[in-house]
């Protein structure tokens, strides 16, 4: 029976790069960034009278699942596209129950980046 010796597992930290940054790699989607999404905001019987531009985070971030021989399982490294700061914003909503306008506070990202989940 032929046994191939494996090199010892290195305990050095793993350096991961997104596919688009690897040599010979190609861009396979937009990287994490702020985007604007149009939506109607509803809260109970109140709603915005038209769609509102809301800032959100969207895009690709690096992830990997690498086998670790020391623990005989896969180590997972995943980052998510998330907000790095928030700012408060007020949106006017019309409440049909009592025919009034109210200010509704929402949190919007000031910036976005790939972060450990």
C-alpha positions as a printed Julia matrix, in Angstrom:
117×3 Matrix{Float64}:
   0.0    0.0     0.0
   1.44   3.38   -1.01
   1.15   6.14    1.61
   1.87   9.67    0.54
   3.24  11.81    3.36
   1.47  15.11    3.79
   3.41  18.16    4.88
   2.64  19.31    8.45
  -0.31  21.66    8.79
   0.85  25.23    9.16
  -0.58  27.23   12.02
   0.2   30.47   10.21
  -2.85  32.66    9.61
  -4.56  32.17    6.28
  -4.52  35.18    3.98
  -7.59  35.3     1.76
  -8.11  37.51   -1.26
 -11.33  37.88   -3.24
 -11.3   36.05   -6.57
 -11.21  39.33   -8.49
  -7.82  40.14   -6.89
  -6.17  36.76   -7.52
  -3.66  36.61  -10.38
  -5.48  35.74  -13.58
  -8.82  36.14  -11.82
 -11.7   38.05  -13.28
 -14.27  40.34  -11.71
 -17.28  38.17  -10.88
 -19.58  40.82   -9.44
 -19.56  44.22   -7.82
 -17.58  44.61   -4.63
 -19.26  45.78   -1.43
 -20.56  49.34   -1.77
 -23.39  51.72   -0.92
 -26.39  51.46   -3.22
 -29.7   53.29   -3.4
 -32.92  51.29   -3.25
 -36.37  52.8    -3.89
 -39.07  51.54   -1.55
 -42.36  52.53    0.02
 -42.04  52.63    3.8
 -44.98  51.29    5.83
 -45.51  51.34    9.58
 -48.93  50.25   10.91
 -51.5   52.37    8.99
 -48.85  54.94    7.95
 -46.85  54.96    4.72
 -44.72  57.19    2.54
 -46.82  58.79   -0.19
 -44.28  57.71   -2.85
 -41.2   55.46   -2.98
 -38.24  56.81   -0.99
 -34.55  56.45   -1.9
 -32.96  54.4     0.9
 -29.19  53.81    1.14
 -28.24  50.14    1.62
 -25.12  47.95    1.33
 -24.74  45.42   -1.47
 -21.96  43.52   -3.21
 -19.57  40.6    -3.02
 -17.13  39.81   -0.23
 -14.5   37.05    0.16
 -15.34  33.67    1.64
 -13.73  30.24    1.75
 -14.05  26.82    3.31
 -10.61  25.23    3.84
  -9.97  21.77    5.24
  -8.02  21.79    8.54
  -6.25  18.47    9.19
  -5.7   19.29   12.89
  -9.4   19.32   13.68
 -10.48  17.01   10.83
 -13.09  19.43    9.51
 -13.46  22.55    7.42
 -12.61  26.02    8.69
 -14.94  28.64    7.27
 -13.91  32.21    6.56
 -16.82  34.42    5.54
 -17.2   38.17    5.29
 -20.47  40.03    4.68
 -21.17  43.34    3.0
 -22.27  45.49    5.96
 -22.59  49.07    7.09
 -19.53  50.61    8.77
 -21.47  53.51   10.23
 -25.06  54.68   10.53
 -26.79  58.03   10.36
 -30.34  58.81   11.38
 -32.79  60.13    8.8
 -36.43  61.13    9.09
 -39.05  60.18    6.48
 -42.56  61.66    6.43
 -45.34  59.05    6.56
 -49.04  59.67    6.02
 -51.32  57.9     8.52
 -54.71  57.12    7.0
 -56.35  56.27   10.36
 -56.23  59.85   11.66
 -55.26  61.71    8.44
 -51.97  63.06    9.82
 -48.31  63.14    8.78
 -45.66  61.81   11.15
 -41.87  61.73   11.01
 -40.45  58.2    11.04
 -36.76  57.7    11.87
 -34.64  55.23    9.91
 -30.94  54.35   10.07
 -28.91  54.52    6.86
 -25.3   53.39    6.27
 -22.66  56.11    6.02
 -20.36  53.6     4.32
 -20.12  49.87    3.57
 -17.32  47.29    3.7
 -16.66  43.55    3.9
 -16.67  42.52    7.58
 -16.42  39.22    9.48
 -19.91  37.94   10.19
